[in-house]
Amino acid sequence: MCHNILVVIPCSRLPKLHNLKELYVSKCNSVEEVFQMKELVNQEYQVETLPRLTKMFLEDLPLLTYLSGLVQIFENLHSLTVHGCENLIYLVTSSIAKTLVQLKELTIEQCKLVKEIVGHEGGEEPYDIVFSKLQRLRLVNLQSLKWFCSTRCIFKFPSLEQFEVEECPQMEYFCETVPSTPRVKEVKIDDHVEEQFLGCDINTIIHNTTLEKFIIVEVMFEKDPEALGATIQLHCEDYEEWDFGEWDFGDSDDDDVYEVNDDD
């Protein structure tokens, strides 16, 4: 039971979780923050904050809007999964994103309000954000997602091999600048799979794949407009906001894992 928990890990608990390796938080209707966000001047909290935390899984947290906390908390994460957090607006700010240098797998799925993964911090100048070790990136069933990040920051993914986007109907491009992805082997956009990158950037693949969907509908409509009524409704039901008039063609010790779960 966790109906009354607002913050999963308060600041006062950080020194006691020095050996924490994995964090699971599931089905907690009252949780607003995973890590308490407030200014800490005590050096005890500033040095080696959760230095062994490598895996985080967050599921069904309806009041969570983004991940906050000291940037040191995220420095050693290898795997981050967020599932079914219906009021999530973005995952992390750009300042926290810069610390995810050890992250290898990132999955965000079924968060219906999330508009971008890396949130914009007002007044910031563009700078490089490097996900040095990220190998797999999955964005699944994010009905409001428009981009990975709306700022002009330059994203680099030197280790990324698999990139997957499914059921993200509003996504038109990845980010404003062309992301660096020199090692990508597979790009999957819904049912469209590019097994070889062939020098094409992710922005172009997303744009072309989205465009192809509307080309298919337009061609079918020209051939048989009367018979296509049901097809248009089925094929485009997730694209209600688009303007069609503008077409232009493991096992662990107890102190290693922290789990919060409410199955009731």
N, C-alpha and C positions, 0 to 999 in steps of 0.2 A: 504493500500500500504506500502511495506517495502523493496523496491528494493535497497535502499542505506544504509540499516542498516547492519553494520559489527558486532557490539556487542549489544546484547539485553539489558543487564543491565551494564552500565559502572560503574566504582568504585565510581564516584561522586554521583550516584543515590542510592547507598546502604543505607545511613542514612535516606533517604526519603521514603524507602519502609519497614519501621520497622514492619508494620502490614500486610505485604504481606503473604497470606496463600496459594494461588494457582497460578501457572505460566503455561500459555499455549502459545506456539510458533508454528505457522503453516504456511507452504508455503512461506517461506522467502528465496529467492534464493541467497541473498548476505550475509546472516549471517554466520560468521566464528566462533564466540564464543557466548555462552549464557551469561556467566559471564566473565567480563574482567579479564585477567590474568596478573598481574604485581605485583611487590613487593610494599606492603603498609606498611609504618612505622607509619602512623597516627593512634593513639590509637582509634580514633572515629570509624574506620573501623574494628578494630580487636575485639572489644567487641560486642557481640550480633548481629552478622551479619545475617540478615534475620532470626531472631529467631522463627518466626511463619510459615515459609514456610514448608508445609507438602505434597504438591502435585505438580508434574511437568509432563507436557505432551509436547513432542517435536515431530513434524511431518513435513516431507518433507523439510528438511534443507540440500540441496545438498553439501554445503561447510563445514559442521560440521564434524570434524574428531574424536573428543573426547570431553568429558566434562572436563573443567578446572575451576579453581577459588579457592578461599580460602576454606579450609577444613570445616570451621565453617558453610558455606552455606548449606552443605549437612547433618548436624548432626540431624536435626529434620524431614527429609523427611520420609513420610509414604508410598507414592506411586510414582513410577517413570516409565513412559512409553516412549519409543523411537520407532517411526514408520517411515519407509520409508526414512531414512537418508542414501542415497546411497553411500556416501564416508566415513561413520563412520568406523574407523579401530578398535577401542576398545571403551568401554564406559567410564571407569575411570581408574586412576592409582591405585596401591595397597594402597598408602597412603590415598587416598580419600575413597577407599573401606572400610578401617578400621573405618571411621566415620559414615558409614551407619547403625548405631546401632538401629535406630528407624524404618528402612524400613520394610514394611509389604508385599508389592507387587512390583515385578519387571517384566516388560515385554519389550522385545526387539524383534522387528519383521520387516521383509522386509528391512533389511539393508545388501545389497548384498556383501559388502567388509569387513564386520566385521569378524576378525579372532579369537578374544578372548574378553571376557567381561571385565575382569580385566587385564589391560596392565602391562607388565613387566617394572620395573624401574631398569636400569642397576646398577650392583654392590651391590644390596641389599641382605642381608642375609635372609633366610627363617624365617618367623614368623607367628603367628596365626592371622587369619582374621575371626572375628566372626560376622555373621549377626544375631544378637540376636533375632530379632522379625520377620524376614522374614518368611511368611507363604506360599506364592505362588510365584513360579519362572517359567516364560514362555519364551521360546526361539523359535521363529517361523519364518520360511522361511529365514534362514540365510545361504546362499549358500556357503560362505567361512569359516564359523565357524568351528574351529577345537577343541576348548576346552574352558572351562570357564576361565581358567588361565593357562599359560604355566610355571609359576614359581613353586618352591617347597614349597610355602607357604601352611600352613595347614588351610583349610577352615572348619568352624563349622557353622552348621545351626540348632541350638537347637529347633527352632519353626517351621521349614519347614514341611508342610503337603502335598502340591501338587507341583510336578515337571513335567513340560511338555516340550518336544522337538518335534517340527514338521518341516519337510522339512529342515533339517540341514544335508545334505548328507555327508559332510566332517568330521563330529564330530565322533571321535573314542573313546574318553574318556572325563571325566569331568575335571579332573586335575591330576597332577602327583601323589599326595598323596591321600589316601582314605578320602573323605570328611565325616565329622560326621553329620549324619542326623537321629537322634534317633526317631523322631516323624513322619516321612514320612508315609502317608496313601495311596497315589496314585502316581505312576510313569507312565507317558505316553510318549512313544517314537513312534511317528507316529500313526499307528493303534494298536500298542502293548500296553496293559495296565496291570500294576501290581497293583492290588487293595490292596494287602498287601505286606509290605516290606520284611517280612520273613528273616530279618537279612542280606539281600544281599545289597551290597553297590551300589551307583549310577554308579560308574565306570564299575562294572561288568554288570549291566543291559544294559548300553549303548553299551558295547562291544558285549555282547551276542545277543542283538537285531540286531545290524548291521551285525553280522556274519550270523544270520539266513536268512537275505535277500539274501546273496550270496549263501548260501547252497541251498535255494529254486531254484535259477537260475541254479546252477550246476546240481542238480538232474533232473530238467526238460530237460536240455540240453542232459544229458546222455540218457534219454528216447526217445527223438525225436529231434535231432539237426536241422533237416531241417525245421520243423514246428515252431521252437522257434525263428527264426530270428527276427520277429516283436516283440516277447515278450522280448527278450534281449534288444532291442532298447528302448522299452517303460519302462521296469523296471529299466534299468541302465543308463538312459540318464543323470541323475544327478551325476553319479559317474565316469565321464570321466577320472579323474586323478588317479583313483585307479589302482594298478597293479594286474590284475587278475592272473598273472603267479605265484604269491606268496601266493596263498591260503593255509591256514593251519587250517584244520578243527577244584449437589446441589446449592442452592441459596446462594449468598454472597454479601456483601457490595462492593462498587466500589473499595475501597482501599484494599480489601482482595484478589482480583483477578487481575492478570496482563496478558493481552492477546495480542499477536501480530499475525496478520493473514493477508494473502494476497490471496484473492480468485480470483483475476484477472489473 
